[in-house]
Amino acid sequence: MRIRVGGLSFEIPDGAAALPPALVPWLDDNRDAPPTATCTLSAENPDDTGAVLFDPGHCWRVESAEEGLRIAVLSDVRTRTAFHTLTLDASLSKGTVHLHKEVLVDGEGPFLLRAPMLELWTSFLLMRGRGLLVHGLGVLHDGAVTIFAGKSGAGKSTLGHLFADAGKGHILSDDRLIVRQEEDGWRVFGTPWHGEAQFASPASGPLRAICFLRQAPTCGLVPLPAASAAARLFATCFLAGWPREEGLQSVLDICARVAARVPCAELSFTPDGRALETAGFP
Amino acid sequence: MNTTTKHAGPSGEKTLAGPSGRKPYTPPSIIRTEIEVTEALMGFCKASGSGSIPSGCSLPCANPGS
């Protein structure tokens, strides 16, 4: 089977596991082009124990591997010792998953790319110059997407509910969006990784504008110069990738290019319909 | 002969005056923006608030692979 997220396709062996319902909309029947990445399952633990290259101190870390790198994901947060692993070649196009025994069951196995493996692999691929994973609400309306960017608690899901209740636009995600450059400009893709409002769609559309969210007593829209917009956009990007310097440079470059071309503004808003009017959705 | 003179800019910073008749050089302003490192590195879970993926979590947002 093949999953396509943000234009990146992942080939997974058929019959290896049932696809989680949350990922069904991202199934891809198109076999015309080779996949971006291919994944296999290994029953064996990787025998090349690698050094820890980067440990952000949360649920994943990067280790060295013989032919590339390994993403190790905690399988149980209580112990912080058991890890699922995704071993990747240098190009990140071939991955081998080993799941810790605690999730292995008889019969049908668990889905290979358990959370957050698929998201991390996607982020690693994007940070090789392919695009951005942005913390934002995406609304497809009149053929183009407006991103409402902000960190946790900024109001993305609240605003998503307002759009849904008003019947305005199609929501791509209320938490994580992928932005990539195509021949005709920047394009925004929905992702399976939604926020509290649980909006998630595989749809996509050209990027129209970016609004950076700020909760305030009154509504207002203030255009941002490109340099400020690039900095604000960078601060709302997810930065999981390796090598770290190369990945950060990639994100910085793309943020600058997006901000130079796309209108950006700060949206001060109250959690009611006035926010939509202020943002240009009367 | 070109001369340079240090003087205070609008916010008190030093700028260098260019050759006579030219606009003084003012360094570009530095834009500071805060990054939430925990979020940026995807090390959080809204469901648990524990900063990680909880074991056995069945929420689609937290664990679509389960």
Interface residues (C-beta under 8 A of the other chain):
Chain A: P20 P21 A22 L23 P56 G57 H58 C59 W60 V73 L74 S75 D76 V77 R78 P110 F111 L112 L113 R114 A115 P116 M117 L118 E119 L120 S123 H135 K151 S152 D175 P192 W193 H194 G195 E196 Q198 A227 S228 A231 R232 F234 A235 C237 F238 L239 A240
Chain B: I31 R32 T33 E34 I35 E36 V37 T38 E39 A40 L41 M42 G43 F44 C45 K46 S50 G51 S52 I53 P54 S55 P60 C61 A62 N63 P64 G65 S66
